[in-house]
Amino acid sequence: MNRYSIFSLLRNSVNYHQDWQRAWRSPDPKREYDVVIVGGGGHGLATAYYLAKECGISNVAVIEKGWIGGGNTGRNTTIVRSNYLYDESAGIYEHALKLWENLSQDLNYNVMFSPRGLLHLAHNVHDMQEIGRRGNAIRLNGIDSQFLTPAQVKEMVPFINLECRYPVMGALLQPRGGTARHDAVAWGYARAADAMGVDIIQNCEVQGFKIENNTVTGVETSRGSISAKKVGCVVAGHCSVLADMAGFRLPIESVPLQALVSEPIKPILDCVVMSGSVHAYISQSDKGELVIGAGSDLYNSYSQRGSFDVIEATVGPVVELYPIFSRMKMLRQWGGIVDVTVDRSPILTKTPVNNMFFNCGWGTGGFKATPGSGNVFAHSIARGDMHPIAEPFSMYRFISGALIDEGAAAAVAH
């Protein structure tokens, strides 16, 4: 019987839902694993899942200093898309989107993926040139992309104000883009990985690495020493801290990225609307809340709080574009720590330490890449060489100059 069936719900309601089976185990760490994944967010859990499912390596531990999904996986605006300019970016994000489309069936867990369509608004001549360039490149890569006139935008979003301080001159639509439920993604991957023998160890902070003859042999943690044949680090904003522990540096800065959520209202917005020029993007959750994404702070920080100047710069354009929301109350705001590279593209790489791999630098695009990132990273760790999709994102591109400059290409990397 399905543990979450209607019969299970009725049976457990008698005991006030106190006797539900745990979705995954909380084991003590073993002395040794084939692979240790540092970081219990979506990317780390996905890596462990695909290591077990597709690579035949189930003697894996995922170690997390806090709780599963307590970092950026639970602190984002849940947008999923693959409409990136460069071939390398399109490759990994489209790989992810194809996995998103069947992820609930694959995990046997509803991640609430909703391909409701994603609009990227253009407010000036530069925006129109940018979406024209990017839209044509996307279509050449076989990814869905459509140009919309202001009238077509108005048809999709009837309450938008086309003639405001930020006039809407057109838009780029990816019909397959949309949203997913961030918590469900972490829980689904955790449950599926656990079922295949992966140990998920929470409240276990990495304090150092065991390195012999320039080869990693394990990790030192707050719960003791753990030996490992290979180590994969997937810790988003704190990746530079772990790299420093291992004796090398990454070209990454960590900054807070802002977001806020409104009070719930009846369904009114059935697509995602992005606006790179004013860093305001918006969707409506299944609970009716408006999920509003903002820009990142202009200073380096590990703070997970919102900044009022960024929020003010976001709410103003939102009210201009959607006057109908002007009297709504905001329920909460937060900041997620994002790790950004100079070219605003991720790092999936072997490192100067043998058998140590890093997956980081996703900046503001991490959530949408979760399945694809975990999949190619798992295969890279398993075979010891980077997967072809991941290979262009090596840390050594910053030495060779082969950058993938999505920040300049799209003006915004969300």
Number of C-alpha atoms within 10 A of each C-alpha: 6 8 11 10 10 9 12 14 13 11 14 13 13 10 10 9 12 9 11 15 8 8 14 17 16 12 12 12 19 14 11 17 21 16 26 27 26 26 30 31 31 32 33 32 35 28 33 36 31 24 28 22 15 13 17 11 20 23 19 28 29 28 27 24 18 15 16 25 24 16 21 23 25 20 21 25 28 22 27 29 25 24 27 22 23 16 13 17 22 21 18 22 25 21 19 24 23 14 17 27 14 13 21 18 11 14 18 14 17 16 23 17 22 19 22 17 19 26 26 23 27 25 21 15 9 12 22 19 12 18 24 16 14 20 24 16 19 23 14 12 16 11 18 16 23 16 18 18 13 17 14 13 23 15 11 15 18 14 15 19 18 20 12 15 11 19 16 24 19 23 27 24 23 24 16 21 24 24 27 22 19 23 19 20 30 24 22 25 29 29 21 24 28 24 16 18 17 28 26 27 24 20 14 22 19 20 14 17 21 16 16 11 8 14 15 20 20 25 20 16 17 12 15 14 19 19 20 22 15 22 26 25 24 27 26 27 25 19 24 21 13 21 18 12 14 19 12 13 16 20 13 21 20 25 23 27 28 27 28 23 21 18 14 18 13 10 13 13 18 17 21 24 22 24 23 19 17 18 20 22 25 22 26 23 20 14 11 16 19 24 22 26 26 26 22 23 17 10 9 14 14 14 15 18 15 21 18 11 9 18 19 12 15 22 18 14 19 23 17 19 22 17 14 13 15 13 8 13 11 15 12 11 20 17 23 26 27 27 27 24 22 16 16 24 23 27 25 27 25 22 18 14 17 17 20 25 25 26 26 30 32 24 26 25 23 25 28 28 25 26 28 25 28 24 26 25 30 29 20 25 24 20 10 15 16 22 19 14 20 25 18 20 25 19 24 16 14 16 8 8 8 12 18 22 17 18 15 12 18 19 14 18 20 25
